[in-house]
Amino acid sequence: MNVKRGIAEFIAKMSYKEAERSANTTCVFFHGQPKMPQCVHKLRKEKNKRWLREL
């Protein structure tokens, strides 16, 4: 296995999991929160559950 490719895949998986976790948690500070990118916003559990029910 190519070491560079393995490291890149690991970083990609960890980045995805962190974005998913960030989308499903709330921040206690309401002032000054940056707007969530649309691609991360799609990872929210509630929206995914609603989408699955529609199938």
N, CA, C and O atoms as a Tripos MOL2 file, in Angstrom:
@<TRIPOS>MOLECULE
protein
  220   219    55     0     0
PROTEIN
NO_CHARGES

@<TRIPOS>ATOM
      1 N           0.8460   -1.1860    0.0000 N.3       1 MET1
      2 CA          0.0000    0.0000    0.0000 C.3       1 MET1
      3 C           0.8890    1.2460    0.0000 C.2       1 MET1
      4 O           1.8980    1.3070    0.7030 O.2       1 MET1
      5 N           0.5130    2.1870   -0.7630 N.am      2 ASN2
      6 CA          1.2520    3.4310   -0.8440 C.3       2 ASN2
      7 C           1.0470    4.2130    0.4570 C.2       2 ASN2
      8 O          -0.0870    4.4960    0.8430 O.2       2 ASN2
      9 N           2.1290    4.5540    1.1190 N.am      3 VAL3
     10 CA          2.0580    5.2250    2.4150 C.3       3 VAL3
     11 C           1.4030    6.6000    2.2910 C.2       3 VAL3
     12 O           0.5680    6.9590    3.1210 O.2       3 VAL3
     13 N           1.7640    7.3570    1.2870 N.am      4 LYS4
     14 CA          1.1880    8.6970    1.1180 C.3       4 LYS4
     15 C          -0.3180    8.6250    0.8980 C.2       4 LYS4
     16 O          -1.0750    9.4310    1.4410 O.2       4 LYS4
     17 N          -0.7440    7.6560    0.1000 N.am      5 ARG5
     18 CA         -2.1790    7.5020   -0.1670 C.3       5 ARG5
     19 C          -2.9200    7.0910    1.1100 C.2       5 ARG5
     20 O          -4.0230    7.5720    1.3720 O.2       5 ARG5
     21 N          -2.3240    6.2180    1.8890 N.am      6 GLY6
     22 CA         -2.9310    5.7880    3.1470 C.3       6 GLY6
     23 C          -3.0920    6.9430    4.1210 C.2       6 GLY6
     24 O          -4.1280    7.0760    4.7730 O.2       6 GLY6
     25 N          -2.0740    7.7690    4.2170 N.am      7 ILE7
     26 CA         -2.1400    8.9370    5.0970 C.3       7 ILE7
     27 C          -3.1980    9.9130    4.6000 C.2       7 ILE7
     28 O          -3.9550   10.4710    5.3940 O.2       7 ILE7
     29 N          -3.2500   10.1200    3.2940 N.am      8 ALA8
     30 CA         -4.2460   11.0400    2.7240 C.3       8 ALA8
     31 C          -5.6660   10.5350    2.9750 C.2       8 ALA8
     32 O          -6.5550   11.3270    3.2880 O.2       8 ALA8
     33 N          -5.8900    9.2260    2.8410 N.am      9 GLU9
     34 CA         -7.2160    8.6600    3.1010 C.3       9 GLU9
     35 C          -7.5910    8.8000    4.5700 C.2       9 GLU9
     36 O          -8.7410    9.0980    4.8940 O.2       9 GLU9
     37 N          -6.6240    8.5850    5.4610 N.am     10 PHE10
     38 CA         -6.8730    8.7350    6.8920 C.3      10 PHE10
     39 C          -7.2600   10.1710    7.2310 C.2      10 PHE10
     40 O          -8.2080   10.3980    7.9820 O.2      10 PHE10
     41 N          -6.5400   11.1290    6.6880 N.am     11 ILE11
     42 CA         -6.8370   12.5410    6.9450 C.3      11 ILE11
     43 C          -8.2090   12.9050    6.3950 C.2      11 ILE11
     44 O          -8.9490   13.6580    7.0270 O.2      11 ILE11
     45 N          -8.5530   12.3790    5.2280 N.am     12 ALA12
     46 CA         -9.8680   12.6600    4.6440 C.3      12 ALA12
     47 C         -10.9870   12.0970    5.5160 C.2      12 ALA12
     48 O         -11.9970   12.7650    5.7350 O.2      12 ALA12
     49 N         -10.8160   10.8790    6.0120 N.am     13 LYS13
     50 CA        -11.8320   10.2690    6.8780 C.3      13 LYS13
     51 C         -11.9870   11.0450    8.1790 C.2      13 LYS13
     52 O         -13.1060   11.2760    8.6360 O.2      13 LYS13
     53 N         -10.8660   11.4470    8.7760 N.am     14 MET14
     54 CA        -10.9230   12.1860   10.0350 C.3      14 MET14
     55 C         -11.5460   13.5650    9.8310 C.2      14 MET14
     56 O         -12.2860   14.0400   10.6920 O.2      14 MET14
     57 N         -11.2590   14.2040    8.7140 N.am     15 SER15
     58 CA        -11.8500   15.5090    8.4190 C.3      15 SER15
     59 C         -13.3570   15.3920    8.2530 C.2      15 SER15
     60 O         -14.1070   16.2390    8.7380 O.2      15 SER15
     61 N         -13.8020   14.3410    7.5670 N.am     16 TYR16
     62 CA        -15.2340   14.1170    7.3700 C.3      16 TYR16
     63 C         -15.9240   13.8770    8.7090 C.2      16 TYR16
     64 O         -16.9850   14.4440    8.9730 O.2      16 TYR16
     65 N         -15.3270   13.0420    9.5510 N.am     17 LYS17
     66 CA        -15.9240   12.7420   10.8560 C.3      17 LYS17
     67 C         -15.9830   13.9900   11.7340 C.2      17 LYS17
     68 O         -16.9670   14.1950   12.4450 O.2      17 LYS17
     69 N         -14.9620   14.8110   11.6970 N.am     18 GLU18
     70 CA        -14.9540   16.0420   12.4910 C.3      18 GLU18
     71 C         -16.0160   17.0200   11.9920 C.2      18 GLU18
     72 O         -16.6810   17.6710   12.7970 O.2      18 GLU18
     73 N         -16.1800   17.1280   10.6780 N.am     19 ALA19
     74 CA        -17.2200   17.9990   10.1230 C.3      19 ALA19
     75 C         -18.6000   17.4760   10.4950 C.2      19 ALA19
     76 O         -19.4970   18.2590   10.8080 O.2      19 ALA19
     77 N         -18.7770   16.1600   10.4620 N.am     20 GLU20
     78 CA        -20.0530   15.5570   10.8300 C.3      20 GLU20
     79 C         -20.3580   15.8100   12.3070 C.2      20 GLU20
     80 O         -21.4940   16.1300   12.6580 O.2      20 GLU20
     81 N         -19.3610   15.6690   13.1650 N.am     21 ARG21
     82 CA        -19.5440   15.9180   14.5930 C.3      21 ARG21
     83 C         -19.8570   17.3910   14.8420 C.2      21 ARG21
     84 O         -20.7100   17.7160   15.6680 O.2      21 ARG21
     85 N         -19.1800   18.2630   14.1400 N.am     22 SER22
     86 CA        -19.4050   19.6940   14.2870 C.3      22 SER22
     87 C         -20.8100   20.0910   13.8410 C.2      22 SER22
     88 O         -21.4180   20.9850   14.4280 O.2      22 SER22
     89 N         -21.3200   19.4390   12.8210 N.am     23 ALA23
     90 CA        -22.6610   19.7520   12.3240 C.3      23 ALA23
     91 C         -23.7400   19.3010   13.2940 C.2      23 ALA23
     92 O         -24.8390   19.8550   13.2930 O.2      23 ALA23
     93 N         -23.4460   18.3060   14.1210 N.am     24 ASN24
     94 CA        -24.4440   17.7470   15.0210 C.3      24 ASN24
     95 C         -24.3050   18.2290   16.4580 C.2      24 ASN24
     96 O         -24.9830   17.7070   17.3430 O.2      24 ASN24
     97 N         -23.4550   19.1990   16.7120 N.am     25 THR25
     98 CA        -23.3160   19.7580   18.0460 C.3      25 THR25
     99 C         -23.6160   21.2510   17.9960 C.2      25 THR25
    100 O         -23.5690   21.8770   16.9370 O.2      25 THR25
    101 N         -23.9210   21.7950   19.1440 N.am     26 THR26
    102 CA        -24.1940   23.2270   19.2190 C.3      26 THR26
    103 C         -23.1040   23.9130   20.0260 C.2      26 THR26
    104 O         -22.4240   23.2850   20.8380 O.2      26 THR26
    105 N         -22.9530   25.1730   19.7990 N.am     27 CYS27
    106 CA        -21.9710   25.9740   20.5110 C.3      27 CYS27
    107 C         -22.6940   26.7920   21.5780 C.2      27 CYS27
    108 O         -23.8020   27.2760   21.3480 O.2      27 CYS27
    109 N         -22.0720   26.9440   22.7320 N.am     28 VAL28
    110 CA        -22.7100   27.7120   23.7960 C.3      28 VAL28
    111 C         -22.6130   29.2120   23.5510 C.2      28 VAL28
    112 O         -23.3330   29.9820   24.1860 O.2      28 VAL28
    113 N         -21.7530   29.6370   22.6610 N.am     29 PHE29
    114 CA        -21.5910   31.0450   22.3550 C.3      29 PHE29
    115 C         -22.3860   31.3790   21.1000 C.2      29 PHE29
    116 O         -22.0430   30.9270   20.0080 O.2      29 PHE29
    117 N         -23.4330   32.1570   21.2490 N.am     30 PHE30
    118 CA        -24.2780   32.4890   20.1080 C.3      30 PHE30
    119 C         -23.7350   33.6730   19.3210 C.2      30 PHE30
    120 O         -24.0110   33.8040   18.1290 O.2      30 PHE30
    121 N         -22.9780   34.5210   19.9650 N.am     31 HIS31
    122 CA        -22.4610   35.7200   19.3220 C.3      31 HIS31
    123 C         -21.1900   35.3860   18.5460 C.2      31 HIS31
    124 O         -20.2540   34.8130   19.1030 O.2      31 HIS31
    125 N         -21.1540   35.7320   17.3000 N.am     32 GLY32
    126 CA        -19.9460   35.5920   16.5070 C.3      32 GLY32
    127 C         -19.7070   34.2210   15.9160 C.2      32 GLY32
    128 O         -18.5850   33.9070   15.5180 O.2      32 GLY32
    129 N         -20.7390   33.3980   15.8510 N.am     33 GLN33
    130 CA        -20.5500   32.0870   15.2320 C.3      33 GLN33
    131 C         -20.4470   32.2470   13.7240 C.2      33 GLN33
    132 O         -21.2610   32.9480   13.1230 O.2      33 GLN33
    133 N         -19.4680   31.6140   13.1060 N.am     34 PRO34
    134 CA        -19.3900   31.6770   11.6500 C.3      34 PRO34
    135 C         -20.5050   30.8560   11.0180 C.2      34 PRO34
    136 O         -20.9830   29.8860   11.6060 O.2      34 PRO34
    137 N         -20.9070   31.2440    9.8380 N.am     35 LYS35
    138 CA        -21.9520   30.5070    9.1340 C.3      35 LYS35
    139 C         -21.3960   29.1600    8.6810 C.2      35 LYS35
    140 O         -20.2830   29.0720    8.1640 O.2      35 LYS35
    141 N         -22.1900   28.1210    8.8860 N.am     36 MET36
    142 CA        -21.7630   26.7760    8.5380 C.3      36 MET36
    143 C         -21.8130   26.5880    7.0220 C.2      36 MET36
    144 O         -22.8100   26.9470    6.3950 O.2      36 MET36
    145 N         -20.7650   26.0390    6.4250 N.am     37 PRO37
    146 CA        -20.7920   25.7820    4.9790 C.3      37 PRO37
    147 C         -21.9320   24.8290    4.6180 C.2      37 PRO37
    148 O         -22.3010   23.9680    5.4160 O.2      37 PRO37
    149 N         -22.4780   24.9820    3.4370 N.am     38 GLN38
    150 CA        -23.6260   24.1810    3.0100 C.3      38 GLN38
    151 C         -23.2980   22.6930    2.9870 C.2      38 GLN38
    152 O         -24.1400   21.8720    3.3520 O.2      38 GLN38
    153 N         -22.0900   22.3360    2.5660 N.am     39 CYS39
    154 CA        -21.7380   20.9110    2.5020 C.3      39 CYS39
    155 C         -21.6700   20.2960    3.8970 C.2      39 CYS39
    156 O         -21.9790   19.1150    4.0570 O.2      39 CYS39
    157 N         -21.2760   21.0650    4.9090 N.am     40 VAL40
    158 CA        -21.2580   20.5560    6.2810 C.3      40 VAL40
    159 C         -22.6750   20.5400    6.8410 C.2      40 VAL40
    160 O         -23.0360   19.6430    7.6030 O.2      40 VAL40
    161 N         -23.4670   21.5200    6.4680 N.am     41 HIS41
    162 CA        -24.8450   21.5940    6.9570 C.3      41 HIS41
    163 C         -25.6470   20.3670    6.5190 C.2      41 HIS41
    164 O         -26.5690   19.9500    7.2210 O.2      41 HIS41
    165 N         -25.3110   19.7920    5.3800 N.am     42 LYS42
    166 CA        -26.0130   18.6080    4.8790 C.3      42 LYS42
    167 C         -25.7300   17.3650    5.7210 C.2      42 LYS42
    168 O         -26.4390   16.3670    5.5910 O.2      42 LYS42
    169 N         -24.7170   17.4030    6.5720 N.am     43 LEU43
    170 CA        -24.3490   16.2450    7.3840 C.3      43 LEU43
    171 C         -25.1780   16.1250    8.6600 C.2      43 LEU43
    172 O         -25.0160   15.1590    9.4050 O.2      43 LEU43
    173 N         -26.0450   17.0660    8.9200 N.am     44 ARG44
    174 CA        -26.8110   17.0440   10.1650 C.3      44 ARG44
    175 C         -27.7010   15.8150   10.2350 C.2      44 ARG44
    176 O         -28.3010   15.4160    9.2370 O.2      44 ARG44
    177 N         -27.7840   15.2180   11.4120 N.am     45 LYS45
    178 CA        -28.5410   13.9790   11.5980 C.3      45 LYS45
    179 C         -30.0270   14.1690   11.3330 C.2      45 LYS45
    180 O         -30.6600   13.3150   10.7120 O.2      45 LYS45
    181 N         -30.5820   15.2710   11.7940 N.am     46 GLU46
    182 CA        -32.0180   15.4770   11.6430 C.3      46 GLU46
    183 C         -32.4160   15.5030   10.1720 C.2      46 GLU46
    184 O         -33.4180   14.9050    9.7810 O.2      46 GLU46
    185 N         -31.6360   16.1910    9.3740 N.am     47 LYS47
    186 CA        -31.9520   16.2620    7.9440 C.3      47 LYS47
    187 C         -31.7810   14.9000    7.2940 C.2      47 LYS47
    188 O         -32.5700   14.5270    6.4250 O.2      47 LYS47
    189 N         -30.7620   14.1510    7.7010 N.am     48 ASN48
    190 CA        -30.5480   12.8280    7.1250 C.3      48 ASN48
    191 C         -31.6760   11.8850    7.5000 C.2      48 ASN48
    192 O         -32.1000   11.0830    6.6690 O.2      48 ASN48
    193 N         -32.1740   11.9570    8.7290 N.am     49 LYS49
    194 CA        -33.2790   11.0970    9.1480 C.3      49 LYS49
    195 C         -34.5420   11.4340    8.3640 C.2      49 LYS49
    196 O         -35.2690   10.5360    7.9380 O.2      49 LYS49
    197 N         -34.8030   12.7190    8.1740 N.am     50 ARG50
    198 CA        -35.9780   13.1430    7.4250 C.3      50 ARG50
    199 C         -35.8840   12.6600    5.9810 C.2      50 ARG50
    200 O         -36.8790   12.2280    5.3980 O.2      50 ARG50
    201 N         -34.6920   12.7340    5.4140 N.am     51 TRP51
    202 CA        -34.4790   12.2890    4.0450 C.3      51 TRP51
    203 C         -34.7160   10.7870    3.9290 C.2      51 TRP51
    204 O         -35.2950   10.3290    2.9440 O.2      51 TRP51
    205 N         -34.2770   10.0170    4.9200 N.am     52 LEU52
    206 CA        -34.4710    8.5710    4.8800 C.3      52 LEU52
    207 C         -35.9430    8.2020    5.0000 C.2      52 LEU52
    208 O         -36.3900    7.2330    4.3860 O.2      52 LEU52
    209 N         -36.7040    8.9670    5.7870 N.am     53 ARG53
    210 CA        -38.1320    8.6860    5.9290 C.3      53 ARG53
    211 C         -38.8770    8.9210    4.6240 C.2      53 ARG53
    212 O         -39.8790    8.2590    4.3530 O.2      53 ARG53
    213 N         -38.3920    9.8610    3.8120 N.am     54 GLU54
    214 CA        -39.0650   10.1680    2.5540 C.3      54 GLU54
    215 C         -38.8630    9.0740    1.5160 C.2      54 GLU54
    216 O         -39.6250    8.9900    0.5530 O.2      54 GLU54
    217 N         -37.8450    8.2320    1.6960 N.am     55 LEU55
    218 CA        -37.5830    7.1560    0.7280 C.3      55 LEU55
    219 C         -38.5520    6.0600    0.8610 C.2      55 LEU55
    220 O         -38.4770    5.0760    0.1250 O.2      55 LEU55
@<TRIPOS>BOND
     1     1     2 1
     2     2     3 1
     3     3     4 2
     4     3     5 am
     5     5     6 1
     6     6     7 1
     7     7     8 2
     8     7     9 am
     9     9    10 1
    10    10    11 1
    11    11    12 2
    12    11    13 am
    13    13    14 1
    14    14    15 1
    15    15    16 2
    16    15    17 am
    17    17    18 1
    18    18    19 1
    19    19    20 2
    20    19    21 am
    21    21    22 1
    22    22    23 1
    23    23    24 2
    24    23    25 am
    25    25    26 1
    26    26    27 1
    27    27    28 2
    28    27    29 am
    29    29    30 1
    30    30    31 1
    31    31    32 2
    32    31    33 am
    33    33    34 1
    34    34    35 1
    35    35    36 2
    36    35    37 am
    37    37    38 1
    38    38    39 1
    39    39    40 2
    40    39    41 am
    41    41    42 1
    42    42    43 1
    43    43    44 2
    44    43    45 am
    45    45    46 1
    46    46    47 1
    47    47    48 2
    48    47    49 am
    49    49    50 1
    50    50    51 1
    51    51    52 2
    52    51    53 am
    53    53    54 1
    54    54    55 1
    55    55    56 2
    56    55    57 am
    57    57    58 1
    58    58    59 1
    59    59    60 2
    60    59    61 am
    61    61    62 1
    62    62    63 1
    63    63    64 2
    64    63    65 am
    65    65    66 1
    66    66    67 1
    67    67    68 2
    68    67    69 am
    69    69    70 1
    70    70    71 1
    71    71    72 2
    72    71    73 am
    73    73    74 1
    74    74    75 1
    75    75    76 2
    76    75    77 am
    77    77    78 1
    78    78    79 1
    79    79    80 2
    80    79    81 am
    81    81    82 1
    82    82    83 1
    83    83    84 2
    84    83    85 am
    85    85    86 1
    86    86    87 1
    87    87    88 2
    88    87    89 am
    89    89    90 1
    90    90    91 1
    91    91    92 2
    92    91    93 am
    93    93    94 1
    94    94    95 1
    95    95    96 2
    96    95    97 am
    97    97    98 1
    98    98    99 1
    99    99   100 2
   100    99   101 am
   101   101   102 1
   102   102   103 1
   103   103   104 2
   104   103   105 am
   105   105   106 1
   106   106   107 1
   107   107   108 2
   108   107   109 am
   109   109   110 1
   110   110   111 1
   111   111   112 2
   112   111   113 am
   113   113   114 1
   114   114   115 1
   115   115   116 2
   116   115   117 am
   117   117   118 1
   118   118   119 1
   119   119   120 2
   120   119   121 am
   121   121   122 1
   122   122   123 1
   123   123   124 2
   124   123   125 am
   125   125   126 1
   126   126   127 1
   127   127   128 2
   128   127   129 am
   129   129   130 1
   130   130   131 1
   131   131   132 2
   132   131   133 am
   133   133   134 1
   134   134   135 1
   135   135   136 2
   136   135   137 am
   137   137   138 1
   138   138   139 1
   139   139   140 2
   140   139   141 am
   141   141   142 1
   142   142   143 1
   143   143   144 2
   144   143   145 am
   145   145   146 1
   146   146   147 1
   147   147   148 2
   148   147   149 am
   149   149   150 1
   150   150   151 1
   151   151   152 2
   152   151   153 am
   153   153   154 1
   154   154   155 1
   155   155   156 2
   156   155   157 am
   157   157   158 1
   158   158   159 1
   159   159   160 2
   160   159   161 am
   161   161   162 1
   162   162   163 1
   163   163   164 2
   164   163   165 am
   165   165   166 1
   166   166   167 1
   167   167   168 2
   168   167   169 am
   169   169   170 1
   170   170   171 1
   171   171   172 2
   172   171   173 am
   173   173   174 1
   174   174   175 1
   175   175   176 2
   176   175   177 am
   177   177   178 1
   178   178   179 1
   179   179   180 2
   180   179   181 am
   181   181   182 1
   182   182   183 1
   183   183   184 2
   184   183   185 am
   185   185   186 1
   186   186   187 1
   187   187   188 2
   188   187   189 am
   189   189   190 1
   190   190   191 1
   191   191   192 2
   192   191   193 am
   193   193   194 1
   194   194   195 1
   195   195   196 2
   196   195   197 am
   197   197   198 1
   198   198   199 1
   199   199   200 2
   200   199   201 am
   201   201   202 1
   202   202   203 1
   203   203   204 2
   204   203   205 am
   205   205   206 1
   206   206   207 1
   207   207   208 2
   208   207   209 am
   209   209   210 1
   210   210   211 1
   211   211   212 2
   212   211   213 am
   213   213   214 1
   214   214   215 1
   215   215   216 2
   216   215   217 am
   217   217   218 1
   218   218   219 1
   219   219   220 2
@<TRIPOS>SUBSTRUCTURE
     1 MET1         2 RESIDUE 1 A MET
     2 ASN2         6 RESIDUE 1 A ASN
     3 VAL3        10 RESIDUE 1 A VAL
     4 LYS4        14 RESIDUE 1 A LYS
     5 ARG5        18 RESIDUE 1 A ARG
     6 GLY6        22 RESIDUE 1 A GLY
     7 ILE7        26 RESIDUE 1 A ILE
     8 ALA8        30 RESIDUE 1 A ALA
     9 GLU9        34 RESIDUE 1 A GLU
    10 PHE10       38 RESIDUE 1 A PHE
    11 ILE11       42 RESIDUE 1 A ILE
    12 ALA12       46 RESIDUE 1 A ALA
    13 LYS13       50 RESIDUE 1 A LYS
    14 MET14       54 RESIDUE 1 A MET
    15 SER15       58 RESIDUE 1 A SER
    16 TYR16       62 RESIDUE 1 A TYR
    17 LYS17       66 RESIDUE 1 A LYS
    18 GLU18       70 RESIDUE 1 A GLU
    19 ALA19       74 RESIDUE 1 A ALA
    20 GLU20       78 RESIDUE 1 A GLU
    21 ARG21       82 RESIDUE 1 A ARG
    22 SER22       86 RESIDUE 1 A SER
    23 ALA23       90 RESIDUE 1 A ALA
    24 ASN24       94 RESIDUE 1 A ASN
    25 THR25       98 RESIDUE 1 A THR
    26 THR26      102 RESIDUE 1 A THR
    27 CYS27      106 RESIDUE 1 A CYS
    28 VAL28      110 RESIDUE 1 A VAL
    29 PHE29      114 RESIDUE 1 A PHE
    30 PHE30      118 RESIDUE 1 A PHE
    31 HIS31      122 RESIDUE 1 A HIS
    32 GLY32      126 RESIDUE 1 A GLY
    33 GLN33      130 RESIDUE 1 A GLN
    34 PRO34      134 RESIDUE 1 A PRO
    35 LYS35      138 RESIDUE 1 A LYS
    36 MET36      142 RESIDUE 1 A MET
    37 PRO37      146 RESIDUE 1 A PRO
    38 GLN38      150 RESIDUE 1 A GLN
    39 CYS39      154 RESIDUE 1 A CYS
    40 VAL40      158 RESIDUE 1 A VAL
    41 HIS41      162 RESIDUE 1 A HIS
    42 LYS42      166 RESIDUE 1 A LYS
    43 LEU43      170 RESIDUE 1 A LEU
    44 ARG44      174 RESIDUE 1 A ARG
    45 LYS45      178 RESIDUE 1 A LYS
    46 GLU46      182 RESIDUE 1 A GLU
    47 LYS47      186 RESIDUE 1 A LYS
    48 ASN48      190 RESIDUE 1 A ASN
    49 LYS49      194 RESIDUE 1 A LYS
    50 ARG50      198 RESIDUE 1 A ARG
    51 TRP51      202 RESIDUE 1 A TRP
    52 LEU52      206 RESIDUE 1 A LEU
    53 ARG53      210 RESIDUE 1 A ARG
    54 GLU54      214 RESIDUE 1 A GLU
    55 LEU55      218 RESIDUE 1 A LEU
